[in-house]
Amino acid sequence: MFDFSQMPIWSLALIPLVIAFLWLLFRTKQKHKHQQSTLSSEYFKGLNYLLNDEQGKALDIFVKLVESNWDTIDTHFTLGKIYRKNGEMDKAIKIHQGLIARPSLPEKYRSTILLELGYDYLGAGWFDRAEGLFKEVLIEDKKSKEARHNLILIYQQEKDWFKAIDIAVDLFSEDPATVGPMVAHYYCELADISKAKGDVSQLQNYANKAFRYDDKCVRATILLAEQEKSSGDDKKAIKLFESIEKQDADSILLVIDSMHTCYQNLAAQNKFYDYLVALQERHKSLFLQDVIANVLEEAEGKDKAIAYLSDKIKQQPSLTGMQNLVAYKQKENDSDEIFTDLTTAIAIMQKDSVEYRCQKCGFSTNTHYWLCPSCNYWGRVKPSVIEYEKIITSVKK
């Protein structure tokens, strides 16, 4: 048994202090447990209001919770995202405005709340307010990728290409593979505007600037080639059009008709035929049967075109090839109803086919877009080659 008589007299004075400290520690733990219990109770009460579609009452509870314990702020972020996803922008805005207005808001949460509120305004279509918030985020965090990407999205929507370029260029060194094509297309948008104004010098200037950020920018090449074509320099236009093969072979289909016109102007259909045959050999997936048949008809007559299509359909079956062959046969046999029936049948079979498909998200369309309406990626909507791939796979089986 411990003998208190052996302790120094001065140490006895510490005993009340130790007892007081232990008592305070016990009370603190009990208070913390009580607070945790209260928080849990209030939290589930708020969830219950949400489940009963009483958002107003739920929000009041969550605001009180965050005021007493900012560790619960993730609940507000989650709730705001749910509202935003459901299109209830007014409720999402109310949540984030309530947070940003709290006098006790810790500084570390401020940028995140501003970003969330910016997303709310974007979803509501209030671009000017969203722009202001994202700029405010950049004042506090100059390297915020989220703020810069969203500003770029706003400037795209507003077609303010100069502002979009200013922001995007800052991101180029960090992610050239993604940002490069974006900047290139912004310059192409400016080149298109110059084209509409008849300003050839500026068109060429912007198109060449596009190549600085993406040397495989097909759109810039097309702009320069079409300008040469319209100015009467068909040889130079052809050279530019043909260079697209090295940038992106599938995209050559976008300019085949323009190339055909250039070769016609030069009375060089035979050369165009040789080029197309070689191109088809290099890239089996390209649909060039109808173009080659048309060029053959011009250069050597209808019989050559029919013979070519008949042979090609056996090697590479396709609805497009069949449709063209039937069209030729129908011209020879106007009174034969079977060709009319075949034409109708093929048209029905082709009704669900698409000309273009986004290589990023799979969006399908019969209209070509430089900016995919679905995923907002630039230059990913390309001529579809899926029909050909399906046909070849089925033939091999």
C-alpha positions in Angstrom: 0.0 0.0 0.0 1.3 3.4 -1.0 2.4 5.4 2.0 1.4 9.1 1.6 3.6 10.0 4.6 6.7 9.3 2.4 5.6 12.0 -0.2 7.1 15.4 0.0 4.8 17.9 1.6 4.8 20.2 -1.5 3.5 17.4 -3.8 0.4 16.9 -1.7 -0.8 20.2 -3.1 -0.9 18.7 -6.6 -3.5 16.1 -5.7 -6.5 18.4 -6.0 -5.2 19.7 -9.3 -4.8 16.1 -10.7 -8.3 15.3 -9.6 -9.7 18.4 -11.2 -7.9 17.6 -14.5 -9.3 14.1 -14.6 -12.8 15.4 -13.8 -12.6 18.0 -16.7 -11.3 15.3 -19.1 -14.2 13.1 -18.2 -16.7 15.9 -18.6 -15.1 16.8 -22.0 -15.5 13.2 -23.3 -19.0 13.0 -22.1 -19.8 16.3 -23.8 -18.2 15.1 -27.0 -20.2 11.9 -26.9 -23.4 14.0 -26.4 -22.5 16.3 -29.3 -21.9 13.3 -31.5 -25.2 11.7 -30.5 -27.0 15.0 -31.2 -25.3 15.4 -34.6 -26.2 11.8 -35.6 -29.8 12.4 -34.5 -30.1 15.7 -36.4 -28.4 14.2 -39.4 -30.9 11.3 -39.7 -33.8 13.7 -39.0 -32.6 15.8 -42.0 -32.4 12.6 -44.2 -35.9 11.7 -43.2 -37.2 15.1 -44.3 -35.4 14.6 -47.6 -37.1 11.2 -48.1 -40.4 12.8 -47.3 -39.7 15.5 -50.0 -39.5 18.2 -47.4 -36.4 19.8 -48.7 -36.9 23.1 -46.8 -36.9 21.5 -43.4 -34.0 19.3 -44.4 -31.9 22.2 -45.5 -32.6 24.1 -42.2 -31.3 21.2 -40.3 -28.2 20.7 -42.4 -27.3 24.4 -42.2 -27.5 24.2 -38.4 -25.3 21.1 -38.4 -22.6 22.7 -40.5 -22.6 25.8 -38.3 -21.8 23.7 -35.3 -19.5 21.2 -37.1 -18.0 22.1 -40.5 -16.9 18.5 -40.9 -20.5 17.8 -42.1 -20.0 20.1 -45.1 -19.6 17.1 -47.5 -23.3 16.4 -46.8 -24.1 19.8 -48.4 -21.9 19.1 -51.4 -23.5 15.8 -52.0 -27.0 17.2 -51.6 -26.1 20.1 -54.0 -24.8 17.6 -56.7 -28.0 15.5 -56.4 -30.2 18.6 -57.0 -28.0 19.7 -59.9 -28.1 16.3 -61.5 -31.9 16.3 -61.2 -32.1 19.8 -62.8 -33.2 21.5 -59.6 -30.7 24.3 -59.9 -32.6 26.7 -57.6 -32.2 24.3 -54.7 -28.6 23.6 -55.4 -27.9 27.4 -55.6 -29.7 27.9 -52.3 -27.5 25.3 -50.5 -24.2 26.8 -51.8 -25.3 30.4 -51.3 -26.2 29.5 -47.7 -22.7 28.1 -47.1 -20.8 30.9 -48.7 -22.8 33.4 -46.6 -21.9 31.8 -43.2 -19.6 34.2 -41.2 -17.9 31.1 -39.7 -17.0 29.6 -43.0 -13.4 28.2 -42.9 -11.2 29.6 -45.6 -10.2 26.2 -46.8 -13.7 25.4 -48.0 -14.3 28.7 -49.8 -12.9 27.8 -53.3 -14.8 24.5 -53.3 -18.1 26.2 -52.6 -17.5 28.9 -55.2 -16.8 26.1 -57.8 -20.0 24.3 -56.8 -22.0 27.5 -57.0 -20.4 28.2 -60.4 -21.5 24.7 -61.6 -25.1 25.6 -60.4 -25.1 28.8 -62.4 -23.7 27.0 -65.5 -26.5 24.4 -65.2 -29.1 27.2 -64.9 -27.6 29.0 -68.0 -26.4 32.1 -66.1 -23.0 32.2 -67.8 -22.1 35.7 -66.6 -22.6 34.8 -62.9 -20.7 31.5 -63.4 -17.9 33.4 -65.1 -17.6 35.8 -62.2 -17.4 32.9 -59.7 -14.7 31.0 -61.6 -12.6 34.1 -62.0 -12.9 34.6 -58.2 -11.6 31.1 -57.7 -8.6 31.9 -59.9 -7.8 34.9 -57.7 -7.5 32.6 -54.7 -6.0 29.6 -56.7 -4.3 30.7 -60.0 -3.7 27.0 -61.0 -7.3 25.8 -60.5 -7.8 23.5 -63.5 -11.5 23.2 -62.8 -12.0 27.0 -62.9 -10.1 27.4 -66.1 -11.8 24.5 -67.9 -15.2 25.9 -66.9 -14.3 29.4 -68.1 -13.2 27.8 -71.4 -16.7 26.1 -71.6 -18.4 29.4 -71.0 -16.4 31.2 -73.7 -17.2 28.3 -76.1 -20.9 28.8 -75.4 -20.6 32.5 -76.0 -18.3 32.0 -79.0 -15.8 34.4 -77.5 -12.8 32.7 -79.2 -10.1 35.2 -78.1 -11.0 34.7 -74.4 -11.1 30.9 -74.9 -7.7 31.0 -76.5 -6.2 33.1 -73.6 -7.3 30.6 -71.0 -6.6 27.5 -73.0 -3.1 28.5 -74.0 -2.2 28.6 -70.2 -3.2 24.9 -70.0 -1.4 23.8 -73.1 1.9 23.0 -71.5 0.1 20.9 -68.8 -1.9 18.8 -71.2 -1.0 19.4 -74.9 -2.7 16.3 -76.2 -6.1 17.5 -74.9 -5.7 21.3 -75.0 -3.9 21.5 -78.4 -6.8 20.4 -80.6 -9.1 22.8 -78.6 -6.9 25.8 -79.3 -6.5 24.8 -82.9 -10.2 24.7 -83.4 -10.6 28.1 -81.7 -8.3 29.5 -84.3 -10.2 27.7 -87.0 -13.4 29.4 -85.7 -11.7 32.7 -86.2 -10.5 31.6 -89.7 -14.1 30.8 -90.6 -15.2 34.3 -89.5 -12.4 35.7 -91.6 -13.5 33.6 -94.5 -17.1 34.9 -94.2 -15.7 38.5 -94.3 -13.5 37.7 -97.4 -10.3 38.4 -95.4 -8.0 35.8 -97.0 -4.9 37.0 -95.2 -6.4 36.6 -91.8 -7.9 33.2 -92.7 -4.5 31.9 -93.6 -3.0 33.5 -90.5 -5.4 31.8 -88.1 -5.3 28.5 -89.9 -1.5 28.4 -89.6 -1.7 29.3 -86.0 -3.9 26.3 -85.5 -1.1 24.1 -86.7 1.2 25.4 -83.9 -1.0 23.7 -81.4 -2.1 20.7 -83.5 -0.2 19.8 -86.6 -2.9 17.2 -87.4 -5.7 19.7 -87.5 -7.7 18.5 -90.5 -10.0 21.5 -90.2 -7.2 24.0 -90.7 -6.0 22.0 -93.8 -9.5 22.0 -95.3 -9.8 25.8 -94.7 -6.5 26.4 -96.6 -7.4 23.9 -99.4 -10.9 25.3 -99.9 -9.4 28.8 -100.1 -6.9 27.7 -102.8 -9.8 26.0 -104.7 -12.0 29.1 -104.6 -9.1 31.2 -105.8 -8.6 28.9 -108.8 -5.4 27.1 -107.8 -6.7 23.6 -108.1 -3.3 21.9 -108.1 -2.3 23.5 -104.8 -5.8 22.7 -103.4 -5.4 19.0 -104.4 -2.0 18.9 -102.7 -3.5 20.2 -99.5 -6.5 17.9 -99.7 -4.3 14.8 -100.2 -2.2 15.8 -97.2 -5.2 15.1 -95.0 -4.5 11.3 -95.4 -1.4 11.7 -93.2 -3.3 13.7 -90.6 -6.3 11.4 -90.4 -7.2 9.0 -93.2 -10.9 8.7 -92.3 -11.3 12.4 -92.7 -10.4 12.3 -96.3 -14.0 11.4 -96.9 -15.0 14.9 -95.9 -13.2 16.4 -98.9 -13.6 13.7 -101.6 -16.3 15.8 -103.5 -14.1 18.9 -103.4 -11.1 16.9 -104.7 -13.3 15.5 -107.5 -14.2 19.0 -108.5 -10.5 20.1 -108.6 -9.6 17.1 -110.8 -12.5 17.8 -113.1 -11.4 21.5 -113.5 -8.0 20.1 -114.5 -9.6 17.5 -116.8 -7.5 14.9 -115.0 -10.2 12.3 -114.0 -7.8 9.4 -114.9 -5.3 10.7 -112.3 -8.0 11.0 -109.8 -9.1 7.4 -110.5 -5.5 6.2 -109.9 -5.3 8.2 -106.7 -8.6 6.8 -105.4 -7.7 3.2 -106.2 -4.4 3.5 -104.4 -6.1 5.2 -101.5 -8.6 2.4 -101.2 -5.8 -0.1 -101.2 -4.0 1.7 -98.4 -7.1 2.1 -96.3 -9.6 -0.8 -96.7 -12.2 0.7 -94.4 -12.8 3.8 -96.6 -16.1 3.8 -98.6 -14.9 4.9 -102.0 -16.8 2.6 -104.3 -19.4 5.2 -105.4 -16.8 7.9 -106.0 -14.5 5.5 -108.0 -17.5 4.4 -110.1 -18.5 8.0 -110.9 -14.9 8.8 -111.9 -14.8 5.7 -114.1 -18.0 6.6 -115.8 -16.7 10.1 -116.6 -13.3 8.8 -117.8 -14.2 5.5 -119.5 -18.0 5.1 -119.7 -20.9 3.6 -117.8 -20.0 -0.1 -118.6 -16.7 0.3 -116.9 -18.4 1.7 -113.8 -21.0 -1.2 -113.7 -18.2 -3.8 -114.1 -16.2 -2.2 -111.3 -19.2 -2.1 -108.9 -20.2 -5.6 -109.7 -16.7 -6.8 -108.9 -16.3 -4.8 -105.7 -19.6 -5.8 -104.2 -18.5 -9.5 -104.4 -15.3 -8.6 -102.5 -16.7 -5.9 -100.2 -20.5 -6.2 -99.8 -22.2 -3.0 -98.8 -25.6 -1.4 -99.1 -24.1 1.7 -100.6 -22.4 -0.3 -103.3 -25.6 -2.2 -104.1 -27.6 1.0 -104.2 -25.2 2.5 -106.7 -25.2 -0.6 -108.9 -29.0 -0.8 -108.9 -29.1 2.9 -109.9 -26.9 2.2 -112.9 -29.0 -0.9 -113.9 -32.2 1.1 -113.4 -31.0 3.7 -116.0 -30.6 0.9 -118.5 -33.9 -0.7 -117.7 -36.4 2.1 -116.9 -39.4 -0.1 -117.4 -38.2 -3.0 -115.1 -40.0 -2.7 -111.8 -37.7 -5.0 -110.0 -35.0 -2.3 -109.9 -37.5 0.1 -108.4 -38.4 -2.4 -105.8 -34.7 -3.1 -105.0 -34.1 0.6 -104.7 -37.0 1.0 -102.2 -35.8 -2.1 -100.2 -32.2 -0.8 -99.9 -33.4 2.6 -98.9 -35.5 1.0 -96.0 -32.4 -1.1 -95.0 -30.3 2.1 -94.9 -32.7 4.2 -92.9 -30.9 3.6 -89.6 -27.4 4.0 -91.0 -25.4 7.1 -89.9 -22.8 9.0 -91.8 -20.8 10.3 -88.9 -19.9 9.0 -85.4 -18.0 10.6 -82.5 -14.9 8.6 -81.8 -15.0 9.8 -78.2 -18.6 9.1 -77.0 -20.2 7.2 -79.9 -22.7 10.0 -80.7 -24.2 9.3 -84.1 -25.5 11.8 -86.7 -26.0 12.5 -90.4 -24.6 16.0 -90.0 -20.9 16.7 -89.5 -19.9 18.7 -86.5 -16.5 19.9 -85.5 -17.6 20.1 -81.9 -19.4 17.0 -80.7 -22.9 18.1 -79.3 -22.8 15.2 -76.9 -19.4 15.1 -75.2 -18.1 18.6 -76.3 -14.8 17.2 -77.7 -13.4 18.9 -80.7 -12.6 17.1 -84.0 -13.8 13.7 -82.9 -16.9 13.4 -85.1 -15.7 11.5 -88.2 -17.2 9.6 -91.1 -18.5 6.3 -89.9 -16.8 3.1 -91.0 -18.7 0.8 -88.6 -21.0 -0.5 -91.4 -18.0 -1.8 -93.4 -16.4 -3.4 -90.3 -19.6 -5.3 -89.5 -20.0 -6.5 -93.1 -16.4 -7.7 -93.3 -16.7 -9.5 -89.9 -19.8 -11.3 -91.0 -18.3 -12.4 -94.3 -15.2 -13.8 -92.5 -17.5 -15.8 -90.2 
